[in-house]
Amino acid sequence: MPASSSLAGLIRWLRRDEWREPFEEMLRLHVGPACERAGIGFEDIEDVLGRHHFMALWGCAFEDFLTRTLEPDGRNVVDDYLRRHGWKEPAPNRRYMQALRGSAMGLYEVSGIVPGEAFLARDLVRGGEPVRVSERTATRTLAPWDRVGARMVELDGARIIAGGLLPFTHEASEEVVRVFKA
């Protein structure tokens, strides 16, 4: 996976007036309903979940936002950033941003783990054969048959996971599969 700093400029770009509000709306779409059901305020999420879990949710909402085209003008934050500021980014960062722009979240079952190197991921919703995913950090904590929500992108000939990785229980993943196949 690219270094976390590879998206630093794009994250700073979200602070611009034109993107701050749409991103905050996206974050609320992701976590607002769960906050309501749990009876906690949106502003209290980080205190309740802890920094690590909050940042995982933030990362997933951020990655989702990168794929969105905003109406009515059809703008996208990645396209805007790269057009106006991309010349300052190293080529690998630009390629990673573009790969995220076209990515989709998936639900995967993990197997064939080689710690510090890679794992196999079987898409539980779309089906197909397991694919090899190059990954160093997550392979040290994942176990065979774990189920995770993640975005996979191809970068420089290798399939990698993006930063947002959500663990799923077997039961929760079966419910997601059931909903998507209904």
N, C-alpha and C positions, 0 to 999 in steps of 0.2 A: 504494500500500500504506500502511496506517496506520503511524504512527511506531512504532519499536521499543518506546517507552515505553508503548504502549497495552496491553501485556500484563504490565507490570512488577508490578502488584499480584497478578495471577494466578500469576506465577512465584514471588513471595514466598510465596503461599499453599501452594505445593508443599512448603515447609519444615516445615509443620505435621506432627506425628506421624502423623496419619490419612492423609496423602497422600504423605509422603516414601518410605515403603517400596513402596507400589504403583507409584509413578513409577520408582523405581530398578529394580524388576522389569521394567517396560516397556522401560527403556533397555537392560537386559541382553538382553531378547528381541530387540531390534533389532540389537545389535552383538555379543552373546555368541558366536553361532555363527561369525561371521567371525573373531573373536579366537581362538577355538579352532583353526580351520583355519590361521590365520597363526602360531599358536604364541606369541601374546602375551597377557599378562594384561589383564583388563578395565581395571585401574587404570592401564595404560600406554598406552591408546589415544591420549590427547591428546599425549603425548610422541612417539609414532610418527607420527601424522597431522599434527600441528601444530594450533594453536588454531583457525584458520579452518575447517579440514575437520571437526575434532571438533565445533565449534559447529553446523555444518550438520547433522551426524548427530543431535546433541542436539536441535536444533530440530525435526527430523522426528519423533523419538520423542515430544517434548513435544506437538506437534500431534496425533499419533496418540492420545496419552493423553487429550487434551481430548475426543475423540470416544467414549471408552470408558465403558461402564456396568459398574461393579464388582459382582460377585456376592459374597455372597448378598443384599446389601441394595439393589442397584440404584442405588447412588449414582454421581454423576458430578461431577468436580472443578469444571467450569464452573458447573453448576447450584448446587452447594454454595457456591461463591465468590459468585456473583451474589445468591443468596438471603441470605447472611449479611453480605456486604460490598459488594455491587453499588451500593448507594445512594451510595457514595463515588466511584464511577467516572463519568466523563462519558458521556453517551448514545452517542457514536460508539464508545467502547471497549466498552461493553456489547453493542452491535450486532455488533461485530467478533468478540467472544468467542462470541456465540450463533451467528454464521455459521460459525466454526471448529468449534463443537460438532457441527454437522450436516454437516461437509465429508467428502470422501473423497479419498484420494491418487489421482492419475492419472498416466498416461504420455503426454506430448504431444510433437508435432513442431512446431517453431517456423518461422514464415514471416512475410512482410509486416511486417518490423521497422521501426518509426519510432523512431529513437533518442531516448530521454528521454520517450517518450510511450506507445507501445503495441506489441503484436505480435499475430499470429494464432497460435492454438494448435489443433492438430488432435489429438483424443483417439485414440490408437493402439489402445486396448483397447475402448472403448465405441463408437467410430466416430462418424459424423456429420460435419457441415460444420465447418470451422475457426471458432473464436469469437474475437472481439476481446478482448484482455486489456489493461487499463490498467496500465502499469508503467513506472517511470522508470529505476531502477537497473539491473535485469537487461537492459534493452534496449541498454545500452551495451557489454555483453560477449557477448550471444547473437549467433549467426550463423544465417543461413537454413539450415534443415533440421537444426539442433541438436535433440537429444532430451533432455527433462528430465522428472524426476518432480517433481510439485508438487501442492499443494492449491489449487484455485480456488474462490473464494467470491464471491458477489454482495453488494455493499455500496453502499448509496446509489445504486442503478441502474447501477453499473459492475461488471464482472467483474475481479477482481484476484487475484494469487497471494499466498498466505500466505508466511511467512518461510522455510520449509524448501524449498529448491530443490536438487535433486540432478541433476547432469549424467550422461547415459548415453551410452555409445558406441553407434554404430549396431548393432553386433553384440549388445551386451547388451540393448538395447531390443527387438531381434527375438526374443531368447530369452524375455524377459518376455511379449511378445505371444503367442509360441508356447505358453507354459505356461498363460496365461489362456484361450486359445482351445481348449486340449486337452480 
